[in-house]
Amino acid sequence: MESKHMAAEKHRAHRERIATLSEQLSGIEQSLLNEKNSSIALDREIASHAKAAASGDKGALQKQRTLHDQRAEREIQKNNLEILAAPIRAEVAKLQAEVPGLMLNEQREALGPLIANLRARAARGELLMEPALREFIAAKKECDDLLLVALPVLGRERAARIANSLGKAFSQGMRQYLSKVLSPAGFLLFGALEGGSFAAVVTPELETLQLALEADYYGDIGEAVPGRERFKCTTNISGVLGLRLKAGEIISLAVPIADPAVVKMVEIGALEQIESGKGVAA
């Protein structure tokens, strides 16, 4: 059966062959160096007898002749060693030139399973994400349905504004949550966002919706409600409890009022209490 890691095994065998040949070549190269050093030493000794031999000293001349024979043997031995080293050098060079291609094949071989695993993991991730995302979708649909039911209470204009705010909050909440989960892993899906919870973004808008429903519903029924007081707007007011109120509009607020901005509207007369109670400020 063909190996699943054929490229890796071939690369390993290649490296081992290079190591074996390099070790053989190293021994030959050391012998070559020894022969060269011997030749240099012989050349020096031959030169040391030159003056005497040139003066007719037959002993010196004979010594030089012997040294030259030894020098010639060294050259022959160097040639022999070069003959041995040449094919090994050539093979090592050839094998080393093939290494990059073998490394690339090995990397490709390793990447195949990684890519397959990544695809499988991504598919599993999508399957796992779908149920969670359906929960967010269902929550958004429940808000949309609630706004349809509340339309007679809120009026079309106010309901549309709250629906728009809620839609943005749901989108922002999803971005914040995903940014919080994924940013530490290096995902930059939505630019620079400070990761927060989905609920932290959406809950204030849901509270605004609840306040708007309560303010309009209890403001319209015209009856005293325990823990609440009715107020009439003496001017147009924007932003109080997330609402846009028109002059003459009547709303109902829970008392004591905790929101400092609403307390201020009462104090300056922008909101005029039309039913007596225990007080409006917390």
Secondary structure as UniProt FT lines:
FT   TURN            4..5
FT   HELIX           6..48
FT   HELIX           50..54
FT   TURN            55..56
FT   HELIX           58..154
FT   HELIX           156..182
FT   HELIX           183..185
FT   HELIX           198..221
FT   TURN            226..227
FT   STRAND          228..233
FT   STRAND          237..240
FT   TURN            241..242
FT   STRAND          243..245
FT   TURN            247..248
FT   STRAND          250..254
FT   HELIX           260..267
FT   TURN            268..269
FT   STRAND          271..273
//
